Amino acid sequence: IFRCREDACEVVTFSEVHELAAPRAKLTTRAIAWAVGQLRCHDIAVSALADMLGVAWNTVWHAMAPVIEAQLAAEDRLAGVDALGVDEHVWRHVGPPGTGLVTGIVDHSRGEDGRPRARLLDLVKGRTGAAYGDWLTEQGPAFTSGIRTATLDPFHGYANAIRDELPEAITVLDAFHVVKLGGQVVDEVRRRVQQDTLGHRGRAGDPLYGIRRTLQIGAEHLTERQVTRLNAKLEAGDPHHEVTLAWHCYQKLRAIYHARPETGRRLVAEILAAFPSCPIPEIARLGRTLRRWKAAILAYFDTAGASNGPTEAVNGVIETMRRVARGFRNFDNYRLRALLAAGGHRPWRKTPTHAHL
């Protein structure tokens, strides 16, 4: 914008249209492109970019947002996707419970190097089967018919969406969450026995309280000293051997994913036959839960060990982005930032080459 200091000038102020900046823009196209590139490749706050450019947060973000939207719209993010992962996370830790949950859909397809792409495809509000199912419906049959594998955590809402919208896909229950269910049962039994025997919650010096973390460790990782201590504490605090039995059930559940496929399938059959009829109520409940997910658990062995690990990796990238930004209030801004940070634009970290001196 130019101002004429000549008193006789009737225009006084006028602007010049130039390819370096859009009409009425406050930043040049080069500055905007630089700022967008920084968000794509680095964990950096918009406020930091505004400080570097010497402008306000609103100035830089309002200039960047349309450019980011245009770039994301121009990308064919859904091309070549044949495996999906889904998980929820909290994008905003304020408001009534559940209002801050979003569903993240992640590409699990493998690239030329054989590794999962692990890139965010989209975020939708809510943690419901409808949220996931509606998103799949919006993509159309050309996309959904190409999905071969769909991994998830043990949430029936997402499972129902996969059943309805991805009938040809193999549903795989994430191994980590299967094992986690077993670990939770061990802890529930330990706390109940603690109350039944001592009449109070665990305290320092109580036998079962002292091994609460050891009970979560895989048997193959325990040292001889830990095994001796574990047995002594169970002998002292577990009179009816309920915690001991729950721990052995947990170890058998873990063994599924350390075995060869044929052995793993056999272990699953043994677990589903024994757990539901166990006299320990927590183990019986676990058995019924696992029985409902039988097909999805066994699918692990039919998909070369497909898991929801890539989705959890993307959640980690998003969480870092959210922390750097010190939180968000606007979901649309959050979605754009997440797609930019976890959409697969950042180069893979390469193994450093160390020079030998």
C-alpha positions in Angstrom: 0.0 0.0 0.0 1.3 3.4 -1.0 0.4 6.8 0.3 0.9 9.9 -1.9 2.1 13.0 0.1 1.1 15.4 -2.7 -1.8 17.5 -1.5 -3.3 17.8 -5.0 -3.5 14.0 -5.3 -7.1 12.8 -5.4 -6.3 9.1 -4.7 -4.0 9.6 -1.7 -3.6 5.9 -1.1 -3.3 3.1 -3.6 -2.2 -0.5 -3.8 -0.2 -2.5 -6.3 -1.1 -6.0 -7.4 2.0 -8.2 -7.6 2.6 -11.9 -7.9 4.7 -11.9 -4.7 1.5 -11.4 -2.6 -2.2 -12.0 -3.1 -4.6 -9.0 -3.2 -5.1 -7.5 0.3 -2.7 -10.1 1.8 -0.6 -9.2 4.8 2.1 -11.8 4.0 3.9 -12.7 0.8 3.3 -16.0 -0.8 6.9 -16.9 -0.1 6.5 -16.2 3.6 3.3 -18.3 3.7 4.9 -21.2 1.9 7.9 -21.1 4.3 5.5 -21.1 7.3 3.5 -24.0 6.0 6.7 -25.9 5.2 7.9 -25.4 8.8 4.6 -26.9 10.2 4.9 -29.8 7.8 8.4 -30.8 8.7 9.0 -29.7 12.3 7.3 -29.6 15.7 6.8 -25.9 16.0 4.0 -23.6 17.3 2.2 -21.1 15.1 3.0 -18.5 17.7 6.7 -19.2 17.1 6.3 -18.7 13.4 4.4 -15.5 14.0 7.3 -14.2 16.2 9.8 -15.1 13.5 7.8 -13.2 10.9 7.1 -10.3 13.2 3.3 -10.5 13.0 0.4 -11.6 15.2 -0.8 -15.2 15.6 -4.1 -14.4 13.7 -2.2 -12.8 10.9 0.0 -15.8 10.1 -2.6 -18.5 10.8 -5.4 -16.8 8.7 -2.9 -16.6 5.8 -1.8 -20.3 6.2 -5.1 -22.0 6.8 -6.5 -21.6 3.2 -3.1 -22.7 1.8 -3.0 -25.8 4.0 -6.6 -26.7 3.1 -5.9 -26.3 -0.6 -2.8 -28.5 -0.4 -4.6 -31.2 1.6 -7.5 -31.2 -0.9 -5.2 -31.5 -3.8 -3.5 -34.6 -2.3 -5.0 -38.0 -3.1 -4.5 -39.3 0.4 -6.8 -42.3 -0.1 -4.9 -43.7 -3.2 -3.5 -47.2 -2.7 -4.8 -47.7 0.8 -5.6 -51.4 1.5 -5.2 -51.5 5.3 -6.8 -49.3 8.0 -6.4 -48.7 11.7 -8.7 -46.8 14.0 -8.4 -45.5 17.5 -9.7 -42.6 19.6 -7.9 -40.0 21.5 -8.7 -36.8 23.4 -8.1 -33.6 21.5 -9.4 -31.2 24.2 -9.3 -31.9 27.9 -12.1 -29.5 28.9 -15.9 -29.7 28.9 -18.2 -32.6 29.8 -16.7 -36.1 29.7 -16.5 -37.6 26.2 -16.9 -34.3 24.4 -13.2 -34.1 23.6 -12.9 -37.5 22.0 -12.1 -37.9 18.3 -11.7 -40.9 16.0 -8.5 -41.1 14.0 -8.3 -43.2 10.8 -4.8 -44.3 9.9 -3.3 -45.8 6.8 -1.6 -49.2 7.6 -0.7 -50.0 4.0 2.9 -51.1 3.5 5.2 -49.2 1.2 7.9 -50.5 -1.1 10.2 -51.1 1.8 7.6 -53.3 3.5 7.0 -51.0 6.4 3.6 -49.6 7.3 3.0 -46.1 6.0 1.5 -45.0 9.4 0.0 -41.8 8.1 -3.2 -40.1 9.3 -6.0 -40.1 6.8 -8.6 -38.1 8.8 -10.0 -37.1 12.1 -13.7 -37.1 12.9 -15.4 -35.9 16.1 -16.7 -38.5 18.6 -15.8 -42.1 19.6 -18.7 -44.0 18.1 -19.3 -46.6 15.5 -21.4 -44.0 13.6 -18.5 -41.6 13.5 -16.2 -44.3 11.8 -19.0 -45.8 9.7 -20.2 -42.4 8.3 -16.6 -41.6 7.3 -16.2 -44.9 5.5 -19.5 -44.3 3.8 -18.5 -40.9 2.6 -15.4 -42.3 0.9 -17.5 -44.5 -1.4 -17.3 -48.1 -2.5 -14.3 -47.4 -4.7 -12.3 -46.9 -1.5 -14.0 -49.4 0.9 -13.9 -52.3 -1.6 -10.1 -52.1 -1.6 -9.6 -52.4 2.2 -8.2 -55.9 3.0 -7.3 -55.5 6.7 -8.9 -53.4 9.5 -7.3 -53.3 12.9 -8.9 -51.9 16.0 -8.9 -51.9 19.8 -11.6 -53.9 21.6 -14.5 -51.5 21.0 -17.7 -52.9 19.5 -18.7 -49.6 18.0 -15.7 -49.6 15.6 -16.2 -53.4 15.0 -19.8 -52.8 14.0 -18.7 -50.1 11.5 -16.1 -52.4 10.0 -18.7 -55.2 9.7 -21.2 -52.9 8.0 -18.9 -50.8 5.8 -16.0 -53.1 5.1 -17.5 -56.6 4.8 -14.6 -57.9 2.7 -11.9 -56.8 5.2 -10.3 -59.0 7.8 -10.9 -57.5 11.3 -7.9 -57.9 13.5 -7.9 -57.2 17.3 -4.8 -55.4 18.4 -2.4 -57.8 20.3 -1.3 -55.2 22.9 -4.9 -54.6 24.0 -5.7 -58.3 24.2 -2.7 -58.7 26.6 -3.7 -55.6 28.4 -7.1 -57.1 29.3 -5.2 -60.0 30.9 -3.1 -57.6 32.9 -6.1 -55.7 34.1 -7.7 -58.9 35.4 -4.6 -59.8 37.4 -4.7 -56.4 39.0 -8.5 -56.8 39.8 -8.0 -60.2 41.4 -5.0 -58.9 43.4 -7.0 -56.0 44.8 -10.0 -58.1 45.6 -7.9 -60.7 47.5 -6.1 -57.9 49.3 -9.5 -56.6 50.6 -10.7 -60.1 51.4 -7.6 -61.0 53.4 -6.5 -57.8 55.0 -9.7 -55.6 54.8 -8.0 -52.6 53.3 -6.4 -51.3 50.2 -2.8 -52.1 49.5 -0.2 -50.5 51.7 3.6 -50.6 51.9 4.5 -53.9 53.5 1.5 -55.8 52.3 2.6 -59.0 50.4 0.4 -58.5 47.4 0.9 -54.8 47.2 4.6 -55.3 47.1 4.5 -57.4 43.9 1.8 -55.4 42.0 4.3 -54.4 39.3 6.1 -57.7 39.2 2.8 -59.4 38.4 2.6 -57.5 35.2 6.0 -58.6 33.9 6.3 -61.5 31.5 7.6 -64.7 33.1 10.4 -64.9 30.6 11.7 -61.5 31.7 11.8 -62.3 35.5 15.2 -62.8 37.1 15.8 -65.6 39.6 15.6 -63.2 42.4 12.3 -61.8 41.2 10.8 -65.3 40.9 11.9 -66.2 44.4 10.4 -63.0 45.8 7.2 -63.4 43.8 6.6 -66.9 45.1 7.3 -65.9 48.7 4.8 -63.0 48.5 2.1 -65.1 46.8 2.6 -67.7 49.5 2.1 -65.1 52.2 -0.8 -63.1 50.7 -2.7 -65.4 48.4 -4.2 -68.1 50.7 -6.6 -69.5 48.0 -4.1 -69.2 45.1 -6.5 -66.9 43.2 -3.9 -64.3 42.3 -1.5 -67.2 41.4 -4.0 -68.7 39.0 -4.8 -65.3 37.5 -1.1 -64.6 36.9 -0.7 -68.0 35.1 -3.7 -67.2 32.9 -2.2 -63.9 32.1 1.1 -65.5 31.1 -0.7 -68.0 28.9 -2.6 -65.1 27.2 0.8 -63.4 26.6 2.2 -66.6 25.1 -0.2 -66.5 22.2 1.8 -63.7 20.6 5.2 -65.3 21.2 4.3 -68.6 19.5 4.2 -69.8 16.0 0.9 -69.4 14.2 -0.2 -73.0 14.6 0.8 -73.0 18.3 -0.9 -69.6 18.8 -4.2 -70.9 17.4 -4.1 -73.9 19.7 -3.4 -71.7 22.7 -6.4 -69.5 21.8 -8.6 -72.6 21.6 -7.4 -73.8 25.0 -7.9 -70.3 26.6 -11.5 -70.0 25.2 -12.3 -73.4 26.4 -11.0 -72.9 29.9 -11.3 -69.3 30.9 -15.2 -68.8 30.7 -15.7 -71.7 33.2 -13.0 -70.6 35.7 -14.3 -70.3 39.3 -12.5 -66.9 39.6 -15.2 -64.4 38.3 -12.7 -62.0 36.8 -11.1 -64.8 34.7 -14.5 -66.1 33.6 -15.5 -62.6 32.5 -12.2 -62.2 30.6 -13.0 -65.6 28.9 -16.4 -64.4 27.8 -14.9 -61.2 26.4 -12.2 -63.1 24.5 -14.8 -65.5 23.1 -16.8 -62.6 21.6 -13.6 -61.4 19.9 -12.5 -64.9 18.8 -12.4 -64.3 15.1 -10.6 -61.0 15.4 -8.0 -62.5 17.7 -7.3 -65.4 15.4 -7.1 -63.1 12.4 -3.7 -61.9 13.9 -2.2 -65.2 12.6 -3.8 -64.8 9.2 -2.4 -61.3 8.5 1.3 -61.8 9.4 0.8 -60.2 12.8 -1.2 -57.1 11.9 -1.6 -54.7 14.8 -2.8 -51.2 15.7 0.8 -50.2 16.3 1.0 -47.7 13.4 -2.1 -46.0 14.7 -0.5 -45.6 18.2 2.6 -44.2 16.5 0.4 -41.6 14.7 -1.3 -40.8 18.1 2.2 -40.0 19.5 3.0 -37.6 16.7 -0.4 -35.8 17.2 0.2 -35.7 20.9 3.5 -34.0 20.4 2.0 -31.5 18.1 -0.8 -30.7 20.6 1.6 -30.2 23.4 3.8 -27.9 21.4 0.8 -25.8 20.5 -0.3 -25.8 24.2 -3.7 -27.2 23.3 -6.4 -26.3 20.9 -9.9 -24.7 21.1 -10.9 -25.0 17.5 -11.4 -28.6 16.1 -11.0 -27.5 12.5 -7.6 -26.0 13.3 -6.7 -29.1 15.2 -7.6 -31.3 12.3 -5.5 -29.3 9.8 -2.5 -29.3 12.1 -2.8 -33.0 12.7 -3.1 -33.9 9.0 -0.1 -31.7 8.4 2.0 -33.2 11.1 1.0 -36.9 10.8 -0.2 -37.1 7.2 3.0 -38.7 6.0 4.7 -35.5 4.8 7.7 -35.8 7.1 10.7 -37.8 5.8 11.6 -41.0 7.6 14.4 -40.7 10.1 17.5 -42.1 8.5 20.1 -44.2 10.4 23.0 -41.8 11.0 26.3 -42.7 9.3 29.2 -42.4 11.7 32.5 -41.6 10.2 35.4 -43.8 11.4 38.4 -41.7 12.4 
